[in-house]
Amino acid sequence: MSNILIVTGQFVPFTRSLGGVLRVYSFLQSLKKKNKLFLLVSKDKSRKNFGYLGLPKKNLKEIVIKYIDNKNSNNISLFNFAIFKNFFYLLGFDYAYSLKENYYNECIKIIKNYNIKYLIVSAPPFSLFFLIKKIRSHFKDLIVILDYRDGWSSRINNLILSPLKFIIKFFSEEKILRYSNYIMTSTANIHKEIESFFKDFTKVLLVRNGFLTIPKNNKKNNKKNNKKIIIGYFGLLSDVTSSYRNIRVIYDAVSKNNLLKNKFVFEFYGNNFIKDKNIRRFKSFKFKNNLDYNKALSKMTQMDYLLILHTESSTAKEMVTTKFYDYLSSRTHIINISSGDTEVGKLIERYKLGYNINYDNIDISSFLHKINKPKNKLKWLNKYNIFSRDSQNKKLVKIINK
């Protein structure tokens, strides 16, 4: 048995976003059988208790969780301006930056008091990676594992920003990586980028996200009885042009065409930030409340198609959203619409899971005219089982238990 400390930015019940939480939650479930686990995390800025979002609270009762209250944090004022937000985010000046000392002090206490053998830091927020050098100076024998849920410098593909990428990559990221024993990455593109730092490729592990439960093949059809094609979407949405999930590209494709308006219903579940009244009132769009995790999984099975949307081209290459795996486990056909080629799009094509549309090259309206209601759910194939979190997390468990 080993004592393990996991450090991350947000966790239930003080977060409204489930994607990154699910990854850490799955690590906890995979490791807790033979180890003593500690989790260090900050509270949401609003300090609101959002609940456990459908995750069983009982599964966390053996985990020692320490929450850092950020109610008195003074984030860099420039970070609050949207025009600078992404720039400072990439430099590591994110919402956790002003909490670094709090994180550091709590890490030192936990490592000392509980004889921690393994430290796992899961990011973003990338400012948490800056903790490693100071912690390593105190604990030479500590085994450090860095977990990349998203890419850091690898997400910068714009030539204009190449000087920024160089600065981050060689003056921050590479130095931090050298202090680690292992690095986990969540997508193949991030994995390839991080591997380029090292000659010893065994140091970098591809541990994808995944679904929690392998579904069974059954003949029951849970789809709604509706003549229109129902496309479901689960997650954050916005109508801001610079957003990663800009609903306008769908609205513009459907709203100007009567045939498409009569053909489709889009059901959007989750938090959304949409100010445009025309979009909110559009009859083909149904905006629903956020659902607990298990209820969302059930609702996914009722759709004809499930939508993935990524509208920010510079980060498209490495994109494999966590919901892709839940969509897959629902055995519902998937439509990926993105600006630029995405890793998730390649997975959809490779495993024949639905449609992949890069709207820089393919007109969304023309595509929607061509698709019909699917007759059946996806047939579950054994090769899909590698995308379960249990299967992926075995790579982490092997490091800890060797």
C-alpha positions in Angstrom: 0.0 0.0 0.0 1.2 3.5 -0.9 0.1 7.0 0.2 -0.8 9.1 -2.8 -1.6 12.8 -3.0 -3.5 14.1 -6.1 -3.6 17.8 -6.7 -6.0 19.4 -9.1 -7.9 22.7 -9.7 -11.6 21.8 -9.1 -13.6 18.9 -7.8 -17.1 18.1 -6.6 -19.2 19.5 -5.0 -17.6 23.0 -5.7 -17.6 22.9 -9.5 -20.2 23.1 -12.2 -18.0 21.4 -14.8 -17.7 17.6 -14.8 -15.2 16.8 -17.6 -11.9 17.2 -15.7 -13.5 16.0 -12.5 -14.4 12.7 -14.1 -10.8 12.0 -14.9 -9.6 12.6 -11.4 -12.6 10.7 -10.0 -11.7 7.7 -12.1 -8.1 7.8 -10.9 -9.4 7.8 -7.3 -11.6 4.8 -8.0 -8.8 2.8 -9.7 -6.2 3.5 -7.0 -8.2 3.3 -3.8 -8.3 -0.5 -3.5 -4.7 -0.9 -2.5 -3.6 2.7 -1.5 -4.4 5.5 0.9 -5.5 8.5 -1.2 -5.5 12.3 -0.5 -6.9 15.0 -2.7 -6.0 18.7 -2.6 -8.3 21.0 -4.6 -9.7 24.6 -4.5 -13.3 25.6 -4.1 -15.2 27.3 -7.0 -14.8 31.1 -6.9 -18.5 31.5 -6.0 -18.0 29.0 -3.1 -21.3 27.5 -4.1 -22.0 23.9 -3.4 -23.1 22.5 -6.8 -23.5 18.9 -5.5 -21.9 15.7 -6.7 -23.4 15.9 -10.2 -24.6 12.3 -10.2 -21.3 10.8 -9.0 -21.9 8.5 -6.0 -20.7 10.4 -2.9 -20.1 7.0 -1.1 -17.3 6.2 -3.5 -15.3 9.1 -2.1 -15.8 8.4 1.6 -12.4 6.7 1.9 -10.6 9.6 0.2 -9.2 12.4 2.4 -10.2 15.6 0.6 -8.8 19.0 1.5 -10.4 22.1 -0.1 -8.6 25.4 -0.4 -11.0 28.2 0.0 -10.2 30.9 -2.6 -12.7 33.5 -1.3 -9.8 35.9 -0.4 -7.7 35.3 -3.5 -6.6 38.3 -5.5 -6.3 37.1 -9.1 -4.2 39.3 -11.4 -6.6 42.0 -12.5 -5.6 41.8 -16.2 -6.8 38.1 -16.1 -10.3 39.3 -15.6 -10.4 41.0 -19.0 -11.4 38.6 -21.8 -9.0 40.1 -24.3 -6.0 39.0 -22.1 -7.5 35.8 -20.6 -6.3 33.2 -23.0 -2.8 34.9 -23.2 -2.3 34.8 -19.4 -3.9 31.3 -19.2 -1.2 29.9 -21.4 1.5 31.6 -19.3 0.1 29.9 -16.2 -1.6 33.0 -14.8 -4.9 31.2 -14.4 -7.5 31.1 -11.6 -5.3 29.0 -9.4 -2.2 31.2 -9.7 -2.9 33.3 -6.7 -3.5 30.1 -4.7 0.0 28.7 -5.4 1.3 29.4 -1.9 -1.8 27.9 -0.3 -1.4 24.8 -2.5 2.3 24.6 -1.7 1.9 24.9 2.0 -0.9 22.3 2.1 1.2 19.9 -0.1 4.2 20.2 2.2 2.0 19.4 5.3 0.3 16.4 3.7 3.5 14.9 2.2 5.3 15.3 5.6 2.4 14.2 7.9 1.3 11.2 5.8 4.6 10.0 4.3 3.3 10.5 0.7 5.1 8.4 -1.9 3.4 9.5 -5.1 2.3 13.0 -6.1 0.0 13.4 -9.0 -0.7 16.9 -10.4 -3.6 17.1 -12.9 -3.9 20.2 -15.0 -5.1 22.6 -16.3 -4.9 25.0 -14.4 -1.2 24.9 -15.5 -0.1 27.1 -12.6 -0.2 24.0 -10.5 2.7 22.5 -12.4 4.9 25.4 -11.0 4.6 23.7 -7.6 6.8 20.8 -8.7 10.2 22.5 -8.5 9.8 23.7 -4.9 8.2 20.5 -3.7 10.9 18.4 -5.3 13.6 20.4 -3.5 12.2 19.2 -0.2 11.4 15.6 -1.1 14.0 14.0 -3.4 12.5 10.6 -3.3 9.0 11.7 -4.0 7.6 10.1 -7.2 6.0 12.9 -9.3 3.4 12.2 -12.0 2.2 15.1 -14.1 -1.2 14.6 -15.8 -2.1 16.6 -18.9 -5.8 16.7 -19.4 -5.2 19.4 -22.1 -2.1 20.4 -24.0 -0.1 23.4 -22.8 2.3 24.8 -25.4 1.0 22.2 -27.8 -2.3 24.0 -28.1 -0.6 27.0 -29.8 -0.6 26.4 -33.5 -1.0 30.0 -34.7 2.2 31.2 -36.5 1.7 34.7 -35.0 1.9 33.2 -31.5 4.9 31.0 -32.2 7.2 33.2 -30.1 4.8 32.7 -27.2 4.9 29.0 -27.8 8.7 29.0 -27.8 8.8 30.9 -24.4 6.3 28.6 -22.7 7.7 25.4 -24.1 11.4 25.9 -23.4 11.4 28.3 -20.4 8.5 26.8 -18.4 7.1 23.5 -19.6 10.3 21.7 -20.4 11.9 22.7 -17.1 8.9 21.5 -15.2 8.7 18.2 -17.0 12.3 17.5 -16.1 11.4 17.4 -12.4 8.8 14.7 -12.9 9.2 10.9 -12.9 6.2 10.2 -15.3 3.9 12.2 -17.5 0.4 11.1 -18.4 -1.4 12.6 -21.5 -5.1 12.3 -22.4 -4.8 12.5 -26.2 -2.4 11.1 -28.9 -1.5 14.6 -30.1 -0.5 15.8 -26.7 1.3 12.5 -26.1 3.4 13.0 -29.3 4.3 16.6 -28.3 5.4 15.7 -24.8 7.4 12.6 -26.0 9.5 15.0 -28.1 11.0 16.3 -24.9 12.4 12.9 -23.9 14.6 10.2 -25.3 13.1 7.7 -22.7 9.6 7.3 -24.2 8.6 5.0 -21.3 8.4 8.1 -19.1 5.3 9.4 -21.1 2.1 7.4 -20.9 -1.0 7.9 -23.0 -3.9 7.5 -20.5 -7.0 8.5 -22.4 -10.3 9.6 -20.8 -13.1 7.1 -21.2 -16.5 5.9 -20.1 -17.1 4.5 -16.7 -19.3 1.5 -17.6 -19.1 -0.8 -20.7 -22.6 -1.0 -22.1 -24.4 -4.2 -23.1 -25.8 -4.9 -26.5 -29.6 -5.0 -26.2 -32.5 -4.7 -28.6 -34.3 -2.1 -26.5 -34.6 1.3 -28.4 -34.8 4.2 -26.0 -35.2 6.9 -28.7 -38.0 9.3 -28.5 -40.9 8.8 -31.0 -40.5 11.9 -33.1 -40.6 12.3 -36.9 -37.9 14.9 -36.7 -34.2 14.1 -36.3 -33.2 14.8 -32.7 -29.6 15.9 -32.1 -28.5 16.1 -28.5 -25.7 18.1 -27.1 -24.4 17.9 -23.5 -22.0 20.5 -22.1 -21.1 24.2 -22.2 -22.3 26.5 -25.0 -21.8 30.1 -25.9 -22.7 32.6 -28.7 -19.4 34.5 -28.4 -17.3 34.4 -31.6 -14.1 33.5 -29.8 -15.7 30.6 -27.9 -14.6 27.0 -28.1 -18.3 26.1 -28.3 -19.9 28.7 -30.5 -23.5 27.8 -31.2 -23.8 30.4 -34.0 -22.3 28.0 -36.6 -25.2 25.7 -36.1 -27.8 28.5 -35.9 -26.5 30.1 -39.1 -26.7 26.7 -40.9 -30.2 25.9 -39.8 -32.1 29.2 -39.3 -32.0 30.3 -42.9 -33.3 27.1 -44.3 -37.0 26.1 -43.9 -36.3 22.4 -44.8 -33.7 22.1 -42.1 -35.9 23.9 -39.5 -38.6 21.3 -40.2 -36.1 18.4 -40.3 -34.2 18.8 -37.0 -34.7 19.4 -33.3 -31.5 20.3 -31.3 -31.7 19.6 -27.6 -28.9 21.3 -25.6 -28.3 20.1 -22.0 -26.0 22.0 -19.7 -24.7 25.5 -18.8 -24.9 28.0 -21.6 -23.9 31.6 -22.0 -26.2 32.9 -24.8 -27.2 36.5 -25.0 -28.6 36.6 -28.5 -32.4 36.5 -28.1 -32.9 35.2 -31.7 -30.8 32.1 -30.8 -32.6 31.6 -27.5 -36.0 31.8 -29.1 -35.2 29.7 -32.2 -37.9 27.0 -32.4 -35.5 24.3 -33.5 -33.3 24.8 -30.4 -34.4 23.4 -27.1 -32.3 24.6 -24.2 -32.5 22.3 -21.1 -31.0 22.4 -17.6 -27.8 20.7 -16.7 -28.3 17.0 -15.8 -26.7 14.8 -13.2 -24.2 12.4 -14.8 -26.3 9.3 -14.7 -29.4 11.1 -16.0 -27.4 12.6 -18.8 -26.2 9.1 -19.8 -29.8 7.9 -19.9 -30.9 10.9 -22.0 -28.1 10.4 -24.5 -29.6 7.0 -25.4 -32.9 8.8 -26.5 -31.2 10.9 -29.2 -30.8 10.1 -32.9 -27.4 11.7 -32.9 -25.1 13.3 -30.3 -23.2 16.4 -31.2 -19.7 17.4 -30.5 -18.9 21.1 -31.3 -15.4 22.7 -31.4 -15.2 26.2 -33.0 -11.7 27.3 -32.0 -9.3 26.3 -34.8 -5.9 26.7 -33.0 -6.8 24.1 -30.4 -8.7 21.7 -32.7 -5.9 19.3 -33.5 -5.6 17.7 -30.0 -9.3 17.9 -29.2 -11.0 14.8 -27.8 -13.7 16.0 -25.4 -14.6 13.8 -22.5 -18.2 13.6 -23.6 -17.1 11.6 -26.7 -16.6 8.5 -24.6 -19.9 8.9 -22.8 -21.5 9.4 -26.2 -19.9 6.2 -27.4 -21.1 4.3 -24.3 -24.7 5.3 -25.1 -24.3 3.6 -28.5 -25.8 6.6 -30.2 -24.4 7.9 -33.5 -22.1 10.9 -33.2 -21.7 14.0 -35.2 -18.5 16.1 -34.8 -18.6 19.6 -36.2 -15.3 21.6 -35.9 -13.2 24.3 -37.3 -10.1 22.3 -38.3 -9.3 18.6 -38.2 -9.6 17.1 -34.7 -8.3 14.0 -33.0 -11.9 13.1 -32.0 -13.0 13.4 -35.6 -10.4 10.9 -36.7 -11.5 8.4 -34.0 -15.1 8.8 -35.2 -14.0 8.0 -38.8 -11.7 5.2 -37.8 -14.3 3.3 -35.7 -17.3 4.3 -37.9 -19.2 6.0 -35.1 -20.9 8.7 -37.1 -19.9 11.8 -39.1 -16.9 14.1 -38.9 -17.4 17.6 -40.4 -14.6 20.2 -40.6 -16.7 23.2 -41.6 -13.7 25.0 -42.9 -14.0 22.6 -45.9 -17.6 21.3 -45.7 -20.7 23.4 -45.6 -22.8 22.5 -42.5 -26.1 23.1 -44.2 -25.2 20.8 -47.1 -24.2 18.1 -44.7 -27.4 18.4 -42.7 -29.5 18.1 -45.8 -27.9 14.7 -46.5 -28.3 12.9 -43.2 -31.3 10.7 -42.2 -32.6 9.2 -39.1 -30.4 6.2 -38.1 -32.4 2.9 -38.1 -30.4 1.3 -35.2 -28.1 2.1 -32.4 -24.4 1.4 -32.8 -23.5 -2.2 -32.3 -21.1 -2.6 -29.5 -17.8 -4.1 -30.5 -15.2 -5.5 -28.2 -12.5 -3.2 -29.6 -14.4 -0.3 -28.1 -13.7 -1.7 -24.6 -10.2 -0.1 -24.6 -12.0 3.3 -24.2 -13.2 2.4 -20.7 -11.6 4.3 -17.9 -10.8 1.0 -16.1 -8.8 -0.1 -19.2 -7.0 3.2 -19.6 -6.2 3.6 -15.9 -4.4 0.3 -15.7 -1.4 2.2 -17.1 -1.4 4.4 -14.0 -2.1 1.6 -11.6 0.8 -0.4 -13.0 3.2 2.5 -12.1 1.9 2.7 -8.6 1.7 -1.0 -7.8 4.9 -2.2 -9.5 
